[in-house]
Amino acid sequence: MTKKQKRVLYRIITAAAFLAALHFLPLEGPVKAALYLIPYLIIGYDILRKAVLGIIHGEIFDENFLMAVATIGAMLLGEYSEGAAVMLFYQIGELFQAVAVGRSRRNISALMDIRPDYANIQKDNGELEQVDPDEVEPGSVILVRPGEKVPIDGVVLEGVSTLNTSALTGESIPREAGAGDNVISGCVNISGLLKIRTTKHFGESTVSKILDLVENSSMKKARSENFITKFARYYTPAVCYGALALAILPPLSNLFLGSPAAWSIWIERALTFLVISCPCALVISIPLSFFGGIGGASACGILVKGSNYLEALSETKYVVFDKTGTLTKGVFDVTDICPVSEFVGKWGSEREAKEKLLEYAAYAESYSGHPISKSLREAWGKEIEASRVSGVEEIVGHGVTARVDGREVAAGNSKLMEALGLAYMENTGVGTVVHMAVDGVYVGYILISDRVKEQSREAIASLKKTGVKSTVMLTGDSEMVARHVADQLGIDQFKSELLPGDKVEEVEKLLKNKGVKEKLAFVGDGINDAPVLSRADIGIAMGALGSDAAIEAADIVLMDDNPMKISLAIRISRKCIRIVYENIVFALAVKAICLVLGAMGIANMWIAIFADVGVMVLAVLNAIRCLRVRERV
């Protein structure tokens, strides 16, 4: 709780204790009124203040005004405990709501705070200084250490490294960068230290331009209005004028007919009518239901940025996915080893030939920090003996050469084989190929593929069970890779070899073809996904490894990158909306009945208290159910 919320809690406890003590005291007359006024002001002075300020500023008809008039009226009628109790329960509901909202907002803020946004500039004494990228002028020299993001577009002056561009381009294959190569902001430096001369202002860099596109795209997003705002706009003035008419018209009619006016009777009925009409149950339970849903989702690692997104999520019928980092892990596995027949014959059997091929590859790549090199060493699974390796040379963009057990071993892509003048086998599988040569002879290749997340197939099946009509995958990868992943996971449609702008166009087409009340959700994790995350009805970002831009553009963030959480989020939203509708129907039905009874003089102040506070408490208790989530992931 915040300090402000703790102060409200202390006021609630103090006022409740005061009311409980007064209930058992034999009080009468002015003394009773004065004593009950103490807890009433303790718990309600801020509501009264807001009501007065609303009148001064011309915003009269809101829940604060109704609460003030209704409770003051109850106190004037001599119903002191009821008037104070109404204000007490109202503040309890407000506190519940504030705590739920605050927790969700703090979780989102903490998520954004852990993401660095700086540039390293080297001082004259050799020390590095972290500065805001906005302060770096074009032509400045910055240093990017392993694990850091390239903050500004530029050209590499010194160093050789591997850049993870998946967050920017959507491609799963890291690329090499060396002196003279252009690098763009948003890439992650994986292995070596890079010295870069910037070529643009931060505001003109790739990341900034994409963020601008996000801002422009977000203007097209339709946002549902909060029900209570529209309802209160008409309901509150109507009941206020209705209570006023009830207090004035019947007495005047009596006078006109020659009967006693009975002002006190009708004023009492009008104030009872006003207490009954106070929309506390709706004012409190509806926001509390939404924020209870947000809080319950947050406890499951699903951060929802607003109640309107939770409402929209319940109507989701189309889910569009990015591939790399969303349905796949963005890491690599050795999926196939294909030695040539001559190499098999030399080593006795195909199994032994595959083991030897993998061993040569692991040793040749033993000094490289490239993700593909790491996957080869992990596949080999044995300790590397450094004495067996010598003369390692890493050729940027091609691969490596080394002496392993006195043999010349080359491991790399087709460009390396062509540079060595060797014919090589064409790959028929899906993934990245590492061709191998030993002593100038081509011996085969190793196939490495991006690893599909264990939960992805189940996530697609779960979405279909929740009523999602169609699942679509959009990716910058080749058609072969996209088709393989789509078939493996059971995705309905896919589009491949797309640029960020192409993804927006594809989503625009889907948005035009969907139903009016059907929503489209896009799930992604990279900077390149930010524009389409913003353009979709609901943008869902993978938060653990996703980019800042994607998280800022998204409406919902999955903290652990688990795609199964998407169907869970939809179930939470539908439960929340169901509870909201239950509260609306219940509150309006009870109030309608009690309003009629109050106008007829049948309902007294205690029935009015039930219609207000009792219905509010029941609605709040129902709303709290949103916080309880059965996580089936």
N, C-alpha and C positions, 0 to 999 in steps of 0.2 A: 504493500500500500504506500501511496505517497503521503507526505505530511498533511496535505489538505484532506485526503480521505481518512487519515487517522483522526484528525480533528472532528470530522463528521461522525465517525464511529464513537468517539468519546461523548459527543453531544447526544447521540442516540441512546447510549447506555445511561447517561445522566438523566435524560428526560424520562426514559422508561422506568428507571428506579424511582424517580420523583412521583410519576403517575401511580405506580404500584403502591407507594407509601400513602398517597392522598386517598386512594380508594378505600382504605380501612379507617380513615379518620372521620368522625362525625362533624362535618363542616356544613355551614349554612350561610346564606346571604353574601354580603360583600367580601367576607373573609375567604369563603370558598372560591369566589371569582378571582380574587387577588392571588391566591395560592396556585390555582390551576393556570393562571396567566404566566407563571414562572416557567414551567416545563414547555408551555406552548411557545413562548418567545425563545427559549433555549434551542428548541428544535426547528422553529419556523421563521426566525428573524430574516434569514437570507431569502426565503421564498417571498415574504412580504416585501422585502426591499426590491426584488426583481419585478414583482407585480407593480409597485409604484413607479419604477423606472420605465416599465413597459407602457404605462398610462401616459407618462410624461413624453415619451418618444412616439406616441401614437400607435404602438403595437399592443393593443389592449387585450385582445382575445387569445390568450395562450393558457397553457396548463397552470402557470404560476398565478394568473389572475383568477382562474376558477378555484384553485386551491385556497387562495387568500379569501375570496368572497364566501366560499362554502364554509370554511373553518371559522371565520369571523362571525358568520351568520349562526353557526351552531353555538358559538360562545354567547352570542346575544340572546339566543333562545334559552340559555341556561344549561345547555348540553355541553358542559365544560370538558368532561373526560372524553366525550366523543370527538369534539373539535380538536383537542390535542392529539388524540389517537390517530385521527385521519392524517394529520401532519407528520406524525411519527412514522407511520407505515409508508407514507410517500417518500420520506427521506431514506428509509431502509432500501426501498426499491431503487432509488437514485444511486445509492452507494453500491449496490450490486452491479448496476450497469456501469458505473465509473470504473470499478475494479476490473470487470471483464474487458472493457475497451482498453484500459491502460496496459493490461498484460499483453494483449495482442500487439499494440503499438510498440511496446518496449522490445518484443521479440523481433519485430521487423527492423527496428532501429539497430539492434545489436547485430543483426545479420549484415547490414550495410557497413557498420563500423569496422568489421574485421577485414575489409577489402582495401588494400593499399592504393594510393593514388599520388605518386610522387616521382620525381626524376632525380638521379644522382649526378651531381656536378663535382668534378675534381678540383680542389683548391690548389693554390701554388705550392703548399707544403705537402701535397700528396693525399691529404685527407678527403674523404667523400662527404659532401653536404647534400642532404635531402631537401629539395625545394619543390614548390608547387609547379606543375608543368606549365601553368599560365605564365610563369616568370621566365621561362626559358626562351631565348630569342633564336630565330633561325641562324644556323651556322655555329651554334654552341656545340660543345663536345660533352656528351653524357656517357655514363657507364651503366651497363645493365648486367647485373650479376645473375648467376644461375638461380632459377626459381622466381625471378622478377619479371614483370611485364615491360615490354617496350612501351614507354609512355608517349613518344612522339615519333612521327615518321622521319626517317633519315637514311643515311648511307653508312655501312660498316667501314670503319677505318682500320681497326685491328681486331684480331681474334677470330676463332672458328667455333661455331656452336650449332646446335640443333634447335629450331624454333617450333614450338607447338602452335600451329595456326588453326586448330580445330574450332576454337572459340570465335574466330574471325571469318574463316572461309567455309567451315562446316566439313572440311576434309579431314579424314582420320589419319592421314600419313604426315608425320612431321617433315619439315624440310631443312636442308642444310643452309647455313649462312656464313659467309666469309668476307674478307676484305673486298670492297667494291660492290657488294650486293646491297640492293635496296631493301629496307625492312619497314613495316608499317606498324603503327601503334595497335596494341591489343594482343600481339603475339607474346607468348611466354617463352623466355629463354630457358632452355632445359639444361644444357651441359657446360658451356664455357663462358668466360668473361668477354663481353663485347664492348668495344669503344665505338660510339656512333656519333656522327655529325648530323645534327638535325637539319632538315630542309624546309620545315614549315612551322608556323605558329601552332600551338596546341589547339586553338580554336579552328584551325583549318585542317587538322589531322584527320585520319580515317575515322577514329573513334568519335570525335566531335561531330563529324558530318552525319554519322549514323544516328547519334543521339538527337541531332536536329530533325532527322527523318522521323524518329520516334515521336518527337513532340508534335510534328505536323500530322502524323498518322493518328495520334490519340484524339485529335479533334473530331474524327469521324466516328468515334466509339459512342454508341447509344447507351445512356445510363438510366436505369429505371428509377422513378421517383419513389421516395419513401411514402408508404401508405398513410402513416399517421399524419404526415404534413398536409396531404390533400384532405384527409378526413377532418382534421381539426380546423381547417380553413373554413369549413361550412358548419361543422357540428357545434363548435364552441360559441360562435355568435348566436346560433339558432337557439341553443338551450338558455343562454343568458337572456335573450329577448323573450323566450317562452316563460322563464321564471318571473321576469318583470311583468309580463302580461297577466300571469297567474296571481300576482300580488295586487294588481290594480284593477283589472277589468271586472272580476266577480264582485268586489265591494262596490264599485261604481254602479254595476247592474242592480245590486241590492238597493242602493240608495234611489235609483231611478224608479224601481218598483215599489218603493215605500217601505222596504224592510231594513232592519239594522245592517250596517255595512259589514260588521265583523272583520275589521281590518286585521286584528291580531291572528285570527284563524287562517286567513288567506296568506298573510305574510309568512306565517309558520309553514304553511304548505309550500309556498314558493321557495323558502330556504331549504326545506326538505327535498323539494324537486331539484334544487341546485346541487345539494350534496350528492343526491343519487346520480345526477348527470355528469359529475366530474369524471373525465375519461382517464382516471389514474391507471386502471387495468390495461388500457390500450397504450397510454403514454409510456408506461414502464415496461409491460410485458413484451411488447413487440420489439423494441430495441434490445431488451434483455434476451429475448429468444435468438435474435441475430447474433448478438455478441456472445451469447452462450454457445452458439454453433461455432463462432470464430474461436472461442477459447477451447472448446472441445477438439476442434481441428488442430489448433496450435499444439495441444498436448500430444497429438499424434505426428507432429513434425510437418504439419500443413499450415502455412501462414497465409491467411486471407486478408487482403488489404481494405476490405469494406463490406458492409452488409449487402450492397447492391450486387457485388460479384458473387456472393453466396447465393443470392436469389437467382441470378442468371445461371449459375452452375446447375441448379436443379432442373433447368430446361434443356440441358445439353443433349444434343442428338448426333452431333458430328465431332469427332476428335481427330485432329491433324497433328502428326508427329514430325519433328526433326529426327534424323537417324543417329549421327555420331554424338555420344555423350548423353543421349536421351534413351534410345532403345539399346544402344551398345555402350560399352564401358570406355571406349577411347583408348584401350590398351590392347596389346597384341599377344596372340598365341601361335605357336607353330602348329599348323593344321595338316601339313603334308610334307613328306620328304621323298624326292624323286631322283634317285641316282640313275645315270646312264647304264646300259647293259654291260659295257666294258668294265665299268667300275665295280659292278656287282660281281662279275666273274673274277676280278682281282682279289676280292675280299671273301669269296667263298659262298655267301648267301646274301639275299636281298636285305634281311634284317641286319646283318653285320655291316653291309655297305651303308645302310641308312644311319646306323650308329656312328660310323667313321665320318660320314659326311657332316653330321651334326657336330661331332667332336672338332673337326677342322674349323667349322664355322664359329663355334663357341670360342676357340682359342684365338682365331684371327680377330674376332670382335671383342676380345677380353679387355682391351684398354679403352673402348668407346663407351660414352654415356648415352648413346642413342637408344631410344625405346626399343627399336628392333634388335639392337645388339643385346640389350638386357633380356629380351624374350628368348633369344638363342641360348644365352647362358642359363636361363631358368629351365629351358627345355632339356639342356644337357644335364643339369642337376647335380654335377660333381664339382669338387673344388678345382679351380684352375691352378696349375703348377706354372708359375711365372718363368721358371728356367727353361721351359719348353718353347717359349715364344720370344722372338727377337725381330728387329727390323720392321716394326709396325709402322705403316704409313697410311694415314686416313686421307682419302681423296674426296674432297667436298663435292657432293652431288653424284658421286659414283659408287663409293664403297671403301673397302680397305684391302691392303695387301700386307702380308707378314710371312715370316719364316716360322713354321711349326714343325718341330722335330727335324729341322734341316731341310724341309720341303717348302717351296714357294707356294703359298696359298693366297688366292684372291677371292673375296666375297663381296658381292655388290649387285647393282642392277644391270640391265641390258647395256647401258652406256659403257660400263666398265668392261664387259665382255667384248664389245665392239672396239674399245680402245686397245684391248689386248689382241685383237684380231682373231677372236675365237667365235665359232658358230655355237649357238645355244638352242636349247629346246624351248618351244613356245608353251606358255602356261595355259592350261585349260580350266584351272580352278578359280576360285574367288579369293582375292587377297593380294598381298604384296609379295613379290618374288625376289629371293636372294639367290642369284646364280653363283656357282662355285667352280673354281678351276684349281688344279693342283699340278705344279711343275709344268705350267703352260698347256695343260690338257683340260678341256671342259669335262666335269664329272657329274653334273646334275644341278638341281635347284631345290630350295626349301621354300615352302609356301607359308606365309604368315598372314593371319586374318585378325581383324578387329573382333574383340570378344563381345558376343551378345550378352546382355544382362540376364541373369538367371530368372528374374521375375517378368521379363518382357512378354513372353508368350502367354503366361497366366494373366498378365495385366490386360492384354488385348481380349482374351476370353472373358475376363471379369467385366470389362466395359460393355461387351455385347449382352451379358446377363443383366446389366443395369438398364438396358433399353437403348443403348447407343446404336443408331442406324448404320453408321459407316465409319470406318477407321481409314485414315489416309497417311502415307509417309512421303515427305518432301525432303530431298537430299541433294547435295552437290556431288555425291559419288557417282561412279559409272553405273550404267544400266544393269550390268551383270551383277555388281555388288548389291544394288538396290533390290533387284528381283530376288536374289538369293535370301536376303534378310526378310523381305515381305512374305515370301513363301514359307520361310522357317517360322515366322511368328503368326501367320494367319491374318495378315493385314489385307483389307479389301482392295485398296488402290495404292499406287505409288507413282511418283514423278522423280526422275533422276537428272543429274547434271544441271542443277539449278543454281543461279546466283541469288543473292539476297532479294533483289528486286523481283526476280522471277517467282520467288516464294510468295511475295505479296500479291502478285497477279493471280497465282493459283488460288490463294485464299479468297480473293475478290470474286472469282468465278464460283467458288463453293458457296459464298455468302449470298450471291444472287439467286442460286438455285434452291436454297433451303426454305422451309416454311417460316411464316411470320413469327410464330411463337417458339420456333426451334432455335437453339443457340449452337454456335460453333466454338470449340475450344482448340487452341494451338498450344502444343507442348514443345519447348525448346530450351537450349542452355547457352548458346553462343551469342556473341555480339551481333553476328549476322542474322540471328533470329529476332532481335529486338524490334525491328519495324513490323514484322508479321505478328509478333506477340501483342503489340499495341493495336494492330488493325483487327484482330479476331475479337469476337464477342467476349471471350474470356482467354486471357493469356496466362499460361502456366509455365513457370521457369523451374529448372533444376537448380536448387540453391547451393548445394554443397560444393559443386565444381563449376557452376555456371558463372557467367560474366556479370559484372556490375550492371552493364547496360541492359542485359536480359532481365535481371532481377528488378531494376527500376521500371522497366516497361511492363512487366508482368503484373497481373492482378492477383495471382496465387503463386506461392513459392513452396516447392517441395524440398525440405531441408536435407533429406538423406538420399536424394536422387533416385528413389524407388518408384518406378512407374505404376506399381500396384496402388500407390497412394491416390492416383487419379480417381479410380472407381470408389475408393473410400471417401474422398472429398465429395463426390456426387451423392453418395448415400447420406453423408452428414448434412449436406445442403437440403436434400429432400426431406429428411427428418425435421430439420429446422423449419422449413416452410410449412410442413404439416402441422407442427405445433403452433406456429403463428396463426394459421387459419383456425385452428381449434380455439385459440384465445379470442380471436376476433368474433367468431360466431357466439361463443359462450358469453363474452362480456356484453355484446350488443343485445343478445336475447334477454339476459337477466335485467339489464338496464331498461330495455323497452317495457318489460312487464312492470318493473318497480316504478318507472316514471308515470305510467298510467295509474297505478295504485296510489302513488304519492299525490298526483293531481286530484284524485277523487277523495283524498283524505283517509284512505285505508292504511297506507304505509306510514308508519311513524319514523322517528329519527333513527331508531335501532335498525329498522329495515333499510333505511337510507345508508347507514353505516355499513351494513352487509353488502348492499349494492355497490358501494364504493370500495371500502377497505377490504371486505370479505372477498369480493370478486377479484380485487387486485392481488390479494395474497394467494388465492387459488391459481390465478393466471401466472403469477411469478413462480410459484412452485412448479407449475407445468412447464414454464419456460426454462427453469433450471435443468430440466431433463436433457436439454440440448448439450449441456456440459458433459454428460455421460455418453461416451462413445465406445462401442464394441469394435475394437480394431481387429479386423480379419485380414491380415496381410502376412 
